[in-house]
């Protein structure tokens, strides 16, 4: 009996141990079965708290740079900022359009001035030719009148005497031909002089009409220039009255560009060639850089102020190249250069019709006089979308220092830093 009781007790103990082991082991067996089913919700309950939080942040990161969905105030601020930037862009586009109109009008005015100067020169030449022809005509007329009077008074006796002096029939015939030739030649000369005088008078009248037309065009272009400048002033007034944040955006952009140009100019003048720009002494590039910072002046072609074609005119004049003060006419001179063959000192042109010009300095940059309110500066060629072509002139090295140049490089850099 004792052995039987002991066996029963051991059987109960083993059963109890087995039950306890199954109870404690049940979570271990439950986890693989639930993880095998991707639709089961058990893992979300049994997983550590950090895991679901990480799962929720992942999609949020793909839609927001800061990981937080913008609230209503933030969205409103962003919309207002975008709207202000759009208004600023539209406003600056209007100013750019006005600048282009002013540029075209300025170059058309320069063309009219060039034509007017040529016409005045032609008028002066025609006047001189007319005076000379008139004098010759008067002299010949006096001679013919004197001879006619002589023939009227003594002509028959004189002619008879000439004929009576003939020694033979052949001599008589020769003397008759001579008398006829004198009369015919005099008549031809008189007719020729009269025709020439009439032709010169007609030409002079046409030139006077052309001069009047050029003067009228010059007046019209001046009026147009004044009109455009007034419109620019109106836009600038609107800009001055714009909201503070827009002005701050504009000022910061202008400051950034000024700093970039100051750094570029300092690099160029120091002899560095990281941008591929090398300024050789006595070249048009060195001459043009001497006028960096000179203010833009409509119609200007001296260091007191330049417009675009005035700068090119003044620079190349110091290198033995005579150009008109008009970008359209400058485009007709020199050798045509394709973009891939551009070299420093080539003139680069913009617009259709041509209305802007600068001087290529290398490395994708050119120097030019941009617009009213600006100054002679360096710009990227790639920033212009209206590139029209390039011309190369047969320039020679400059002798001496650039005429009317700045006293020092520091002054040019100082203007940029202001």
VOGU-3710 file (C-alpha; in Angstrom, 3 decimals, decimal comma):
1> xxxxxxxxxx> 0,000/0,000/0,000  2,739/2,399/0,777  4,279/2,042/-2,713  0,898/2,462/-4,364  0,174/5,711/-2,427  3,614/7,055/-3,363  2,958/6,351/-7,046  -0,368/8,164/-6,952  1,203/11,223/-5,339  3,970/11,311/-7,935
11> xxxxxxxxxx> 1,405/11,075/-10,737  -0,531/14,054/-9,339  2,665/16,097/-8,961  3,693/15,368/-12,580  0,254/16,394/-13,877  0,377/19,650/-11,912  3,856/20,445/-13,230  2,775/19,783/-16,804  -0,253/22,088/-16,435  1,890/24,884/-15,012
21> xxxxxxxxxx> 4,414/24,505/-17,837  1,678/24,793/-20,466  0,241/27,917/-18,816  3,601/29,766/-18,704  4,634/28,618/-22,196  1,386/29,692/-23,942  2,551/33,317/-24,902  5,670/31,890/-26,562  3,651/29,630/-28,809  0,989/32,265/-29,438
31> xxxxxxxxxx> 3,392/34,884/-30,894  4,610/32,988/-33,975  1,070/32,085/-34,918  -0,116/35,702/-34,807  2,960/37,117/-36,575  2,379/34,718/-39,424  -1,010/36,391/-40,041  -0,405/39,977/-41,313  -4,028/40,932/-40,745  -4,042/39,976/-37,076
41> xxxxxxxxxx> -4,239/42,799/-34,538  -2,540/40,900/-31,726  1,010/42,203/-32,444  -0,130/45,782/-31,974  -1,329/44,895/-28,508  1,591/42,751/-27,434  4,402/44,785/-29,113  6,459/47,297/-27,070  5,065/50,848/-26,902  7,907/52,318/-28,994
51> xxxxxxxxxx> 7,189/50,203/-32,049  3,743/51,551/-32,988  4,957/55,134/-32,443  7,768/54,582/-34,954  5,317/53,059/-37,406  3,044/56,121/-37,186  5,915/58,673/-37,773  7,189/57,097/-40,971  4,378/58,277/-43,306  4,371/61,706/-41,663
61> xxxxxxxxxx> 8,063/62,212/-42,589  7,279/61,746/-46,287  4,737/64,561/-46,361  6,360/67,206/-44,164  9,966/68,304/-43,831  9,504/68,997/-40,154  7,419/65,928/-39,380  4,375/67,924/-38,278  1,250/68,614/-40,277  0,996/72,434/-40,724
71> xxxxxxxxxx> -1,770/74,010/-38,778  -4,123/76,615/-40,177  -1,985/79,622/-39,164  1,125/78,089/-40,692  -0,652/77,374/-43,964  -1,992/80,924/-44,025  1,482/82,358/-43,475  2,963/80,245/-46,260  0,174/81,211/-48,667  0,649/84,905/-47,887
81> xxxxxxxxxx> 4,404/84,632/-48,385  3,943/82,882/-51,725  1,399/85,481/-52,799  3,758/88,335/-51,896  6,624/86,711/-53,732  4,401/86,263/-56,777  3,381/89,917/-56,676  7,031/90,926/-56,384  7,971/88,718/-59,347  5,165/90,181/-61,430
91> xxxxxxxxxx> 6,184/93,696/-60,470  9,829/93,103/-61,349  8,754/91,560/-64,656  6,887/94,781/-65,444  9,979/96,813/-64,630  12,107/94,551/-66,825  9,663/95,006/-69,692  9,831/98,780/-69,273  13,619/98,619/-69,178  13,624/96,762/-72,477
101> xxxxxxxxxx> 11,303/99,342/-74,008  13,558/102,119/-72,771  16,594/100,295/-74,120  15,001/99,952/-77,556  13,938/103,601/-77,556  17,411/104,717/-76,477  19,125/102,776/-79,250  16,596/104,021/-81,795  17,367/107,530/-80,629  21,086/106,835/-81,022
111> xxxxxxxxxx> 20,398/105,585/-84,556  18,486/108,779/-85,349  21,353/110,883/-84,005  23,821/108,949/-86,187  21,622/109,415/-89,268  21,144/113,068/-88,461  24,908/113,623/-88,177  25,458/111,868/-91,518  22,737/113,904/-93,179  24,128/117,165/-91,852
121> xxxxxxxxxx> 27,536/116,238/-93,251  26,003/115,393/-96,611  24,109/118,670/-96,580  27,313/120,614/-95,913  29,117/118,750/-98,689  26,240/119,342/-101,085  26,200/123,012/-100,199  29,917/123,281/-100,964  29,511/121,464/-104,269  26,588/123,679/-105,132
131> xxxxxxxxxx> 28,564/126,839/-104,357  31,459/125,671/-106,538  29,132/124,750/-109,378  27,353/128,067/-109,070  30,634/129,962/-109,249  31,775/127,995/-112,308  28,413/128,498/-113,922  28,540/132,243/-113,293  32,040/132,511/-114,776  31,093/130,563/-117,868
141> xxxxxxxxxx> 27,907/132,558/-118,224  29,846/135,829/-118,092  32,257/134,557/-120,736  29,444/133,424/-122,982  27,632/136,743/-122,540  30,777/138,687/-123,424  31,367/136,588/-126,506  27,748/136,873/-127,530  27,926/140,649/-127,157  31,157/140,722/-129,144
151> xxxxxxxxxx> 29,629/138,631/-131,906  26,576/140,869/-131,903  28,698/143,988/-132,310  31,628/142,721/-134,308  30,823/139,141/-134,922  30,153/139,374/-138,642  33,308/141,365/-139,344  35,405/139,144/-137,071  34,112/136,016/-138,693  34,621/137,514/-142,160
161> xxxxxxxxxx> 38,178/138,438/-141,248  38,864/134,900/-140,089  37,437/133,504/-143,290  39,212/136,040/-145,519  42,533/135,080/-144,003  42,111/131,587/-145,413  44,917/130,621/-147,788  43,039/127,909/-149,577  39,670/126,221/-149,848  40,739/123,547/-147,390
171> xxxxxxxxxx> 41,883/126,206/-144,954  38,530/127,990/-145,347  36,602/124,808/-144,536  38,771/124,226/-141,469  38,186/127,779/-140,238  34,400/127,411/-140,642  34,458/124,169/-138,610  36,502/125,880/-135,917  33,990/128,706/-135,539  31,113/126,188/-135,331
181> xxxxxxxxxx> 32,979/124,094/-132,767  33,525/127,090/-130,483  29,826/127,820/-130,423  28,794/124,203/-129,910  31,347/123,641/-127,109  30,275/126,768/-125,278  26,666/125,716/-125,517  27,468/122,234/-124,244  29,382/123,610/-121,273  26,579/125,952/-120,369
191> xxxxxxxxxx> 23,984/123,170/-120,641  26,113/120,811/-118,561  26,643/123,360/-115,827  22,968/124,164/-115,772  22,036/120,504/-115,534  24,573/119,937/-112,794  23,283/122,903/-110,868  19,732/121,622/-111,113  20,801/118,155/-109,988  22,616/119,528/-106,951
201> xxxxxxxxxx> 19,639/121,704/-106,067  17,344/118,665/-106,238  19,746/116,636/-104,088  20,015/119,443/-101,574  16,245/119,645/-101,327  16,004/115,909/-100,680  18,670/116,106/-98,009  16,889/118,987/-96,338  13,720/116,918/-96,288  15,647/113,978/-94,792
211> xxxxxxxxxx> 17,159/116,267/-92,188  13,709/117,524/-91,227  12,491/113,926/-91,002  15,431/112,978/-88,776  14,802/115,950/-86,529  11,160/114,953/-86,258  12,195/111,379/-85,414  14,647/112,630/-82,813  11,917/114,695/-81,186  9,527/111,742/-81,277
221> xxxxxxxxxx> 12,059/109,418/-79,656  12,849/111,970/-76,964  9,166/112,193/-76,183  8,916/108,402/-76,068  11,954/108,199/-73,800  10,415/110,729/-71,421  7,155/108,787/-71,426  8,875/105,490/-70,619  10,989/107,052/-67,875  7,844/108,493/-66,318
231> xxxxxxxxxx> 6,293/105,037/-66,362  9,403/103,608/-64,724  9,197/106,276/-62,056  5,599/105,288/-61,446  6,621/101,636/-61,028  9,471/102,623/-58,735  7,022/104,645/-56,676  4,796/101,583/-56,439  7,816/99,580/-55,336  8,650/102,173/-52,695
241> xxxxxxxxxx> 5,110/101,857/-51,353  5,199/98,056/-51,332  5,019/96,099/-48,102  8,107/95,886/-45,962  8,638/92,162/-46,378  8,692/92,505/-50,170  11,264/95,276/-49,970  13,365/93,151/-47,646  13,280/90,301/-50,146  14,320/92,660/-52,934
251> xxxxxxxxxx> 17,092/94,251/-50,868  18,480/90,883/-49,815  18,544/89,705/-53,433  20,297/92,902/-54,537  22,810/92,568/-51,707  23,512/88,974/-52,669  24,151/89,876/-56,292  26,338/92,807/-55,297  28,422/90,595/-53,033  28,813/88,008/-55,790
261> xxxxxxxxxx> 29,961/90,641/-58,266  32,353/92,211/-55,762  33,935/88,815/-55,165  34,134/88,141/-58,900  35,686/91,522/-59,661  38,205/91,123/-56,859  39,127/87,703/-58,224  39,501/89,068/-61,767  41,595/92,057/-60,773  43,821/89,925/-58,548
271> xxxxxxxxxx> 44,824/87,848/-61,560  43,020/84,669/-60,515  41,573/82,627/-63,344  39,224/80,259/-61,531  36,402/81,571/-63,726  38,518/81,361/-66,869  38,914/85,148/-67,060  42,365/86,520/-67,758  42,784/90,269/-68,158  45,685/91,002/-70,482
281> xxxxxxxxxx> 47,238/94,456/-70,404  46,295/96,769/-73,253  43,223/94,793/-74,331  39,645/96,039/-74,708  38,705/93,858/-71,712  41,144/95,711/-69,459  39,934/99,020/-70,875  36,277/98,153/-70,271  36,944/97,020/-66,686  38,445/100,439/-66,020
291> xxxxxxxxxx> 34,920/101,873/-66,292  33,247/99,419/-63,931  30,848/101,315/-61,676  30,313/104,268/-64,052  26,596/105,134/-63,914  24,274/104,398/-66,805  23,382/107,526/-68,760  20,937/107,527/-71,624  22,840/108,610/-74,746  26,126/108,696/-72,822
301> xxxxxxxxxx> 29,438/107,810/-74,469  31,997/109,278/-72,054  33,167/108,355/-68,532  30,600/110,813/-67,177  28,042/108,139/-68,055  27,509/105,356/-70,599  24,658/103,633/-72,281  25,297/100,180/-73,743  26,480/101,182/-77,208  28,231/104,258/-75,819
311> xxxxxxxxxx> 30,479/102,044/-73,658  31,407/99,833/-76,633  31,970/102,910/-78,798  34,263/104,528/-76,222  36,267/101,387/-75,413  37,027/100,363/-78,992  37,812/103,936/-79,988  40,899/103,592/-77,780  41,885/100,468/-79,742  41,806/101,936/-83,217
321> xxxxxxxxxx> 38,231/100,905/-84,085  35,722/103,576/-85,077  32,165/102,462/-84,422  28,831/104,266/-84,597  27,061/105,014/-81,329  24,250/102,586/-82,111  24,142/98,867/-81,316  22,233/97,989/-84,506  24,958/99,555/-86,664  27,720/98,055/-84,503
331> xxxxxxxxxx> 26,175/94,646/-85,187  26,709/95,242/-88,924  30,454/95,799/-88,480  33,260/93,346/-87,838  33,500/89,573/-88,221  30,586/87,316/-87,299  31,566/84,956/-84,456  29,632/81,763/-83,514  28,992/81,165/-79,791  31,507/78,307/-79,582
341> xxxxxxxxxx> 34,299/80,590/-80,860  33,739/83,495/-78,475  36,912/85,164/-77,239  37,541/87,999/-74,781  37,035/91,427/-76,422  34,289/90,175/-78,759  31,187/92,352/-78,760  28,025/90,454/-77,790  24,584/91,610/-78,904  21,055/91,045/-77,634
351> xxxxxxxxxx> 17,460/91,505/-78,752  15,487/91,452/-81,990  15,835/94,076/-83,275  19,268/94,572/-81,741  18,954/96,901/-78,760  21,720/95,918/-76,324  25,454/95,236/-76,519  28,346/94,410/-74,202  31,946/93,180/-74,310  32,733/89,532/-73,596
361> xxxxxxxxxx> 35,468/89,118/-70,963  35,703/85,297/-70,875  34,449/82,564/-68,577  30,839/83,123/-69,660  30,799/86,751/-68,446  30,474/90,102/-70,198  30,675/93,757/-69,113  27,962/96,209/-70,114  25,913/99,253/-69,164  22,522/97,659/-68,388
371> xxxxxxxxxx> 19,785/100,200/-67,765  18,641/103,435/-66,140  19,481/103,477/-62,443  22,236/100,887/-62,871  25,971/101,098/-63,617  28,618/99,454/-65,792  28,820/95,930/-64,419  29,707/92,296/-65,073  26,943/89,805/-65,846  26,588/86,176/-66,868
381> xxxxxxxxxx> 25,966/85,640/-70,543  23,708/82,691/-69,705  21,318/85,006/-67,825  20,221/86,615/-71,083  17,647/84,730/-73,131  17,765/87,161/-76,077  21,356/86,607/-77,212  21,593/87,590/-80,888  25,225/87,065/-81,847  28,789/88,338/-81,556
391> xxxxxxxxxx> 31,176/90,420/-83,644  34,967/90,662/-83,600  36,617/93,950/-84,505  40,216/94,407/-85,748  41,413/96,151/-82,593  44,984/97,051/-81,708  46,534/97,214/-78,216  45,788/100,376/-76,281  48,592/102,890/-75,792  48,782/104,407/-72,296
401> xxxxxxxxxx> 46,160/104,183/-69,591  42,427/104,052/-70,359  41,039/107,532/-70,936  39,079/108,817/-67,955  39,591/105,571/-66,012  39,201/105,180/-62,264  42,215/106,102/-60,167  42,435/102,723/-58,476  40,960/99,258/-58,274  39,990/99,921/-54,672
411> xxxxxxxx> 37,513/102,577/-55,773  35,735/100,096/-58,024  35,575/97,516/-55,256  34,426/100,193/-52,818  31,444/101,040/-55,003  30,397/97,406/-55,019  30,593/97,075/-51,249  28,301/100,025/-50,598
//
